[in-house]
């Protein structure tokens, strides 16, 4: 793949932008930046502000609602999400009861400003939201609609699911309640690759689930695939790519495999780092080119959208999982994040099974009054908001609009981040397109997980380094 835009040096006083060059030394796979700062930067606050005070400074007419459901039927070997496996109905029921209590005080905090409250987007993530039964999903939708005031039938609404939990009764609830995007984690259509990733599933189960999803006819179907599994080749990756394409999904997400602390793969991972990086880069390029040739556009390193569908046109909630972080995200449920201009806040976080269960149990037992205040949080200043904006825009295929950045912050990105952009230019990873937008080149996009960390602040780096994995 080559870039079709023309790079220029206008208004960019760093170093000359040239053609793409060989990747710089170091792993391309350093940090997946889907939200900034990383949750490992959050700390328990000593002075805990009231939510009503935090939201009093925000616009309330175009909020996003995110609900985190921390349950799964299994834990994949690569998973470091905040989730518990095998929760009985008494736990899921108690979780929903607490979530409703949290929703009530959160809605009160939003309404304290005395202005109309409106949600423009919604998403259920996790975990696997469809771990909940059909009845529990209905109850959760009722909380979002009747308590929070979100009109789920009128807004783009995305839900995560899995092959084992995408049952006809659950999908019927989501379809009737207005879900516009269903994302299913397949990872690989080959049973042996699924086993290598410590994901016990059979292709027949996957295909049956996809059949039910297509029958339900959600506007957007997304299929997640992973590359970099041990023994995976271009030929085996193509099997999964073609199997996914046979279902004509509006979106395909391609994820590089990461092996993170306290995950199932960590203890058995002994692969050579350089060879693994080479394998992942090779498979990424192969998958990217295969999807582009099949009529998809690349929206980011991971996201591919079928041209001419609701996904490519930005409808149906196609991008909500990427979070709008400038402010306006209201999170519900243990593990959910909320974003205001001056503070990002959430609940406690862990990966290890005993810690996850403890945190969920503590959430369920939390007195209602405690939900009125932010607890685990990261304070955002002007510098951090600049970094967050750059990361949100630069890692997207449309790139960072220079004038838009200047309108928000009064300075240009080339002034605020001269050293960072100089590195990207030196590596041939960024273009200035028509003097208006900074965009990653095709190689820059391939190295997006190395580009993102360049913009982390020293404060975020220190907080992440001081976090104890648990």
C-alpha positions in Angstrom: 0.0 0.0 0.0 1.3 3.5 -0.8 0.1 6.9 0.2 -2.1 8.6 -2.3 -1.9 12.0 -0.8 0.9 14.5 -1.4 3.1 15.5 1.6 4.2 19.1 1.9 6.2 21.1 4.4 3.9 24.2 4.6 3.4 25.6 8.1 5.4 22.8 9.7 8.7 24.2 11.0 10.3 21.0 12.1 12.2 18.9 9.6 11.4 18.3 6.0 8.7 15.7 5.3 10.0 13.1 2.9 9.0 9.7 1.5 8.5 6.7 3.7 11.6 5.1 5.2 12.5 1.9 7.0 11.0 1.5 10.5 13.1 2.8 13.4 14.6 0.4 15.8 12.4 -0.8 18.6 9.2 -2.8 18.8 6.2 -1.5 16.8 4.0 -2.9 19.5 4.5 -0.8 22.6 1.1 0.4 23.7 -2.5 0.2 22.3 -3.8 3.8 22.8 -7.6 3.6 22.8 -8.0 6.1 25.7 -5.5 8.6 27.2 -4.3 8.4 29.8 -4.2 4.7 30.5 -6.2 3.5 33.4 -3.0 2.6 35.2 -2.5 6.3 35.6 -5.6 6.7 37.7 -5.2 7.0 41.5 -7.7 7.0 44.4 -8.4 10.6 45.3 -8.1 12.0 48.8 -10.5 14.8 48.1 -13.3 13.4 46.1 -15.4 15.9 44.2 -19.1 15.7 43.8 -20.2 14.6 40.3 -22.7 17.5 40.3 -19.8 19.9 40.6 -17.8 18.1 37.8 -20.7 18.0 35.3 -21.8 21.6 36.1 -19.0 22.8 33.8 -19.9 20.5 30.9 -22.2 20.5 27.9 -25.1 18.1 28.5 -26.8 18.1 25.2 -24.7 15.5 23.4 -23.4 13.1 26.0 -22.2 9.5 25.4 -23.3 6.7 27.7 -21.0 3.8 28.3 -22.0 0.8 30.4 -19.3 -1.7 31.5 -20.6 -5.3 32.1 -17.7 -7.1 33.8 -18.7 -10.7 33.0 -17.6 -13.3 30.4 -18.2 -17.0 29.9 -14.4 -17.6 29.5 -11.2 -15.7 29.9 -9.0 -15.7 26.7 -5.3 -16.1 27.1 -4.6 -12.6 25.8 -7.3 -10.8 27.8 -6.4 -8.1 30.3 -9.9 -6.5 30.4 -11.7 -6.0 33.7 -13.9 -9.0 33.7 -15.0 -12.0 35.7 -15.9 -15.5 34.4 -18.7 -17.7 35.4 -20.7 -15.2 37.6 -23.9 -16.8 38.9 -27.2 -15.0 38.5 -27.2 -13.8 42.1 -24.0 -11.9 41.2 -25.2 -10.5 37.9 -28.6 -9.6 39.5 -26.9 -7.8 42.4 -24.6 -6.0 39.9 -27.7 -4.7 38.0 -29.3 -3.5 41.2 -26.2 -1.6 42.1 -25.8 -0.2 38.6 -29.4 1.1 38.9 -28.5 2.9 42.2 -25.4 4.4 40.5 -27.5 5.5 37.6 -30.0 7.3 39.7 -27.4 9.4 41.6 -25.5 10.0 38.3 -28.7 11.3 36.6 -29.3 13.6 39.6 -25.8 14.9 39.3 -26.3 15.7 35.6 -29.7 17.4 36.3 -28.3 19.5 39.0 -27.1 22.0 36.4 -30.7 22.7 35.5 -30.2 22.2 31.8 -31.7 19.5 29.4 -29.7 16.3 29.4 -29.4 14.4 26.1 -27.4 11.3 25.1 -26.3 11.1 21.5 -24.4 7.8 21.6 -24.5 4.6 23.7 -22.4 1.5 24.1 -22.4 -1.7 26.2 -18.9 -3.1 26.6 -17.0 -5.3 29.0 -16.4 -8.1 29.5 -19.2 -9.5 27.4 -22.5 -7.7 27.9 -24.4 -10.6 26.3 -23.2 -12.8 29.2 -26.3 -11.3 30.8 -29.5 -13.2 30.1 -32.2 -11.8 27.7 -34.2 -10.7 30.8 -31.1 -9.0 32.3 -30.3 -7.2 29.1 -33.9 -5.9 29.1 -33.4 -4.7 32.6 -30.2 -3.0 31.7 -31.8 -1.2 28.8 -34.6 -0.1 31.1 -32.1 1.5 33.4 -30.4 3.3 30.5 -33.8 4.5 29.2 -36.0 5.0 32.3 -33.3 6.2 34.8 -30.6 7.8 32.6 -33.0 9.1 30.0 -31.1 7.7 27.0 -33.4 7.0 24.0 -31.7 3.8 22.8 -34.0 3.5 19.8 -33.0 6.9 18.5 -29.2 7.0 18.9 -26.3 4.9 17.6 -25.8 2.1 20.1 -23.0 -0.5 20.0 -22.9 -3.8 21.9 -20.1 -6.3 22.3 -20.9 -10.0 22.0 -19.2 -13.4 21.7 -20.0 -16.6 19.8 -21.3 -18.5 22.9 -23.5 -15.7 24.1 -24.9 -14.4 20.7 -28.1 -16.4 21.3 -31.4 -15.7 19.5 -33.2 -14.5 22.6 -30.5 -12.1 23.5 -30.2 -10.7 20.0 -33.9 -10.3 19.8 -33.8 -8.1 22.9 -31.0 -5.9 21.4 -32.7 -5.6 18.1 -36.0 -4.7 19.6 -34.4 -2.1 21.9 -32.6 -0.4 19.0 -29.0 -1.6 19.0 -27.3 -0.4 15.8 -23.9 -2.1 16.0 -23.0 -5.6 17.2 -19.3 -6.5 17.5 -18.4 -10.1 17.9 -15.0 -11.3 19.0 -14.0 -14.2 16.8 -10.2 -13.7 16.7 -9.6 -16.8 14.5 -11.8 -19.1 12.5 -9.2 -21.9 12.9 -9.7 -24.0 15.9 -6.0 -24.7 16.3 -5.2 -21.0 16.4 -8.0 -20.3 18.8 -6.5 -23.0 21.1 -3.1 -21.4 20.8 -4.6 -18.1 22.0 -6.2 -20.0 24.9 -9.6 -19.4 23.5 -11.6 -22.6 23.6 -14.1 -22.3 20.7 -15.1 -24.2 17.6 -15.6 -22.8 14.2 -19.0 -24.3 13.9 -20.1 -22.3 17.0 -18.7 -19.1 15.5 -20.4 -19.6 12.2 -23.7 -20.4 13.9 -23.5 -17.2 15.9 -22.7 -15.2 12.8 -25.7 -16.7 11.1 -27.9 -15.5 14.0 -26.4 -12.0 13.9 -27.0 -11.7 10.1 -30.6 -12.9 10.6 -31.1 -10.2 13.2 -30.0 -7.6 10.6 -28.3 -5.1 12.7 -27.1 -2.1 10.6 -23.5 -2.7 11.5 -21.9 -6.1 12.1 -18.2 -6.0 13.3 -15.9 -9.0 13.4 -12.8 -8.9 15.5 -9.7 -10.9 14.3 -6.3 -11.2 15.9 -2.9 -11.6 14.2 0.4 -12.7 15.7 -0.8 -16.0 17.1 1.9 -18.6 17.4 2.2 -20.6 14.2 0.0 -18.2 12.2 1.0 -17.5 8.6 -0.3 -15.4 5.8 -2.1 -18.5 4.5 -3.8 -19.3 7.7 -4.7 -15.6 8.4 -6.3 -15.5 4.9 -8.6 -18.4 6.0 -9.9 -16.2 8.8 -10.1 -13.1 6.7 -12.0 -14.8 3.9 -14.3 -16.6 6.4 -15.1 -13.2 7.9 -15.6 -11.5 4.6 -18.1 -14.3 3.6 -20.5 -12.8 6.1 -20.1 -9.3 4.5 -19.5 -7.5 7.8 -19.7 -3.7 7.7 -16.6 -3.6 9.9 -13.6 -5.7 10.5 -11.2 -5.0 13.4 -7.6 -6.4 13.1 -5.9 -6.6 16.4 -2.2 -7.4 17.0 -1.8 -10.0 19.7 -0.3 -8.6 22.9 0.8 -10.7 25.9 0.3 -8.6 29.0 1.1 -9.2 32.7 -1.2 -11.6 34.6 -2.9 -12.9 31.4 -3.2 -16.6 30.6 -0.6 -16.4 27.8 2.0 -14.6 29.9 3.2 -17.7 31.7 3.7 -19.7 28.5 5.1 -16.9 26.3 8.7 -17.5 25.3 8.8 -16.2 21.7 11.6 -14.2 20.3 10.6 -10.6 20.4 12.1 -9.5 17.1 10.7 -12.5 15.2 7.3 -11.9 16.7 7.4 -8.3 15.7 8.3 -9.2 12.2 5.5 -11.8 12.1 2.9 -9.3 13.4 4.0 -6.6 10.9 3.9 -9.0 8.0 0.4 -10.3 8.9 -0.8 -6.7 9.5 0.2 -5.6 6.0 -1.2 -8.7 4.5 -4.6 -8.3 6.3 -4.7 -4.6 5.5 -4.1 -5.1 1.8 -6.5 -8.0 1.7 -9.3 -5.9 3.2 -8.6 -2.9 1.0 -8.8 -5.0 -2.1 -12.1 -6.4 -0.8 -13.7 -2.9 -0.7 -12.9 -1.7 2.8 -11.4 1.6 3.8 -8.9 1.9 6.7 -10.1 4.1 9.5 -7.3 3.5 11.9 -4.6 0.8 12.4 -7.2 -1.6 13.6 -10.5 -0.5 12.0 -11.6 -1.3 8.5 -15.0 -0.3 7.2 -16.8 -1.5 4.1 -17.3 1.3 1.7 -20.9 2.3 1.0 -22.2 1.0 4.4 -23.4 2.7 7.6 -20.0 2.0 9.1 -18.0 3.9 6.5 -20.5 6.8 6.7 -20.2 7.1 10.4 -23.7 6.0 11.3 -24.8 3.2 13.6 -22.3 4.0 16.4 -19.4 2.6 14.4 -16.7 4.4 16.3 -18.1 4.7 19.8 -15.8 2.0 21.2 -12.9 4.4 20.4 -14.3 6.9 23.0 -14.9 10.6 22.6 -12.6 11.8 25.3 -12.8 15.6 25.1 -15.6 15.4 27.7 -19.1 14.1 27.8 -18.7 10.4 28.4 -20.8 9.1 31.3 -19.8 5.7 32.5 -21.9 3.3 34.5 -20.8 0.0 36.1 -17.7 -1.2 37.7 -14.8 -0.6 35.3 -16.5 2.1 33.3 -14.7 5.4 32.8 -16.3 8.9 32.7 -14.7 11.9 31.0 -15.2 15.6 32.0 -12.9 18.4 30.9 -10.9 18.6 34.1 -11.2 15.0 35.5 -11.3 11.5 34.1 -12.7 9.1 36.7 -13.6 5.5 37.1 -13.6 2.6 39.6 -10.8 0.5 40.9 -9.1 -1.7 38.3 -7.3 -5.0 38.2 -6.6 -8.1 36.0 -5.8 -10.9 38.4 -8.9 -13.0 39.1 -9.0 -12.6 42.9 -8.7 -8.8 42.6 -11.3 -8.5 40.0 -13.8 -10.5 42.1 -13.0 -8.4 45.1 -13.6 -5.1 43.2 -16.9 -6.4 41.8 -18.0 -7.5 45.2 -17.1 -4.1 46.7 -18.9 -2.3 43.9 -22.0 -4.3 44.6 -21.8 -3.4 48.3 -21.1 0.3 47.7 -23.5 2.6 49.6 -25.5 4.8 47.2 -24.1 8.0 48.6 -20.6 7.1 47.6 -21.6 7.1 43.9 -22.2 10.8 44.2 -18.4 11.4 44.2 -15.5 10.6 41.9 -13.1 8.2 43.4 -10.3 6.8 41.2 -9.3 9.5 38.8 -6.7 11.4 36.7 -6.8 15.2 36.7 -6.5 16.7 33.2 -4.8 20.0 32.6 -4.3 21.9 29.3 -1.2 20.0 28.4 -2.9 16.6 28.9 -5.9 17.8 26.9 -3.6 18.7 24.0 -2.0 15.3 24.1 -5.3 13.6 24.2 -6.6 15.5 21.2 -3.4 14.7 19.2 -3.7 11.0 20.0 -7.4 10.9 19.1 -6.9 12.6 15.8 -3.5 11.5 14.6 -4.1 7.8 15.1 -7.2 8.1 12.9 -6.9 7.9 9.1 -8.3 11.4 8.7 -5.5 12.8 10.7 -5.0 15.9 12.9 -6.5 19.1 11.5 -3.9 21.8 12.2 -6.4 24.7 12.1 -8.8 22.8 14.3 -6.1 22.2 16.9 -5.1 25.8 16.8 -8.8 26.9 17.2 -9.1 24.8 20.4 -5.7 25.6 22.0 -4.4 28.8 20.5 -1.2 27.2 19.4 -0.2 24.8 16.6 0.6 21.1 17.2 4.0 21.7 15.5 4.8 24.2 18.3 3.5 22.2 21.2 5.0 18.8 20.1 8.0 19.8 17.9 10.2 17.0 19.3 7.6 14.3 18.9 6.7 15.3 15.3 10.4 15.6 14.5 10.8 11.9 15.3 7.8 10.9 13.2 9.1 12.9 10.3 12.6 11.4 10.6 11.0 7.9 10.5 8.8 8.8 7.5 5.7 8.1 9.6 3.7 11.4 9.0 2.6 13.6 6.2 1.4 17.2 6.2 -1.5 16.9 3.7 -2.3 20.1 1.7 -0.9 22.2 4.5 -4.0 21.4 6.6 -3.8 18.0 8.3 -1.1 15.8 9.8 -1.7 12.2 8.8 0.2 9.0 9.4 1.7 7.5 6.3 1.0 3.8 5.6 4.1 2.9 7.6 3.2 5.3 10.3 -0.2 3.6 10.6 1.5 0.2 10.7 3.5 1.6 13.7 0.6 3.4 15.4 1.2 1.5 18.6 4.7 3.0 18.7 3.5 6.5 17.6 1.0 6.8 20.4 3.4 6.5 23.3 5.6 9.2 21.9 2.9 11.7 23.1 2.5 10.5 26.7 3.4 13.1 29.2 6.1 12.6 31.9 3.3 12.6 34.5 1.5 9.8 32.8 4.6 7.8 32.3 5.5 8.1 36.0 2.0 7.1 37.1 2.0 4.1 34.8 5.5 3.1 36.0 4.3 3.3 39.6 1.3 1.1 39.1 1.5 -2.4 40.6 0.0 -5.0 38.4 -2.6 -7.0 40.3 
